[in-house]
């Protein structure tokens, strides 16, 4: 089975070398980029399976790179983990709104970062995709169809482009119509109980889902003081 290709966009040479060394030890194929412009070019040319993206880059910063990647038809499905010393909630929220799949703050534990990478790739279904990816059934309710094996979403026959996290969140809610889930339950189900984020990040993901679903956004109902549910 071929190894996953990772692109690390990081301007600090020592950190880039450390990440490259540790990731290669884990069996990943790694390519580095020291600037946003270089990283964007390599992402478009090589189509990596996952990108580790620093926010504080010279020239084109990480948020601009993320925005460009998520707006490109050939790169918008590439999972992105943002890596930065900026740990304020506002930065986390902006990154998630742009479509990043995860966010790790510096200094970080290499073990933690590897766990996050595996989790994102597992949700993406690469390289574990195959028969196992078809175990969960297709959901079809209120004109919305979610195919977990293909990672495809459609509303009234029209495809809806979702990030990995958005798809998993919607699949979780749609699989429990009428049942209310707290924000923490959603985080635990979609990303695992070890994932520490604020309730605000869940609200951001829900808002993004509603925008992409358009009129179908009303299928996700807010239960004030509790959380969210999918229309019964």
Number of C-alpha atoms within 10 A of each C-alpha: 5 8 13 16 16 23 25 26 29 27 19 13 12 10 12 17 14 11 20 19 13 15 19 13 10 10 12 16 17 20 19 21 20 17 21 26 19 13 23 21 12 17 24 13 11 13 17 20 20 24 25 22 28 29 24 19 21 13 10 16 16 26 21 17 21 26 16 14 22 20 14 11 8 13 19 18 20 20 26 27 24 23 24 21 13 15 13 9 13 12 15 22 21 14 23 24 16 18 27 25 23 21 22 21 16 11 9 12 11 13 10 11 19 15 12 19 21 14 15 21 19 15 21 26 18 16 14 13 15 12 8 10 19 13 10 10 12 16 14 15 15 12 11 19 21 23 18 21 18 14 17 15 23 17 18 11 10 11 13 19 17 21 25 23 21 19 22 21 21 21 20 17 21 24 17 14 15 15 13 19 20 16 18 18 14 22 21 14 15 20 20 13 12 8 13 11 14 14 14 14 20 21 16 15 20 20 15 19 22 17 12 15 21 11 10 16 16 12 19 22 17 17 12 7 7 11 18 22 22 23 18 13
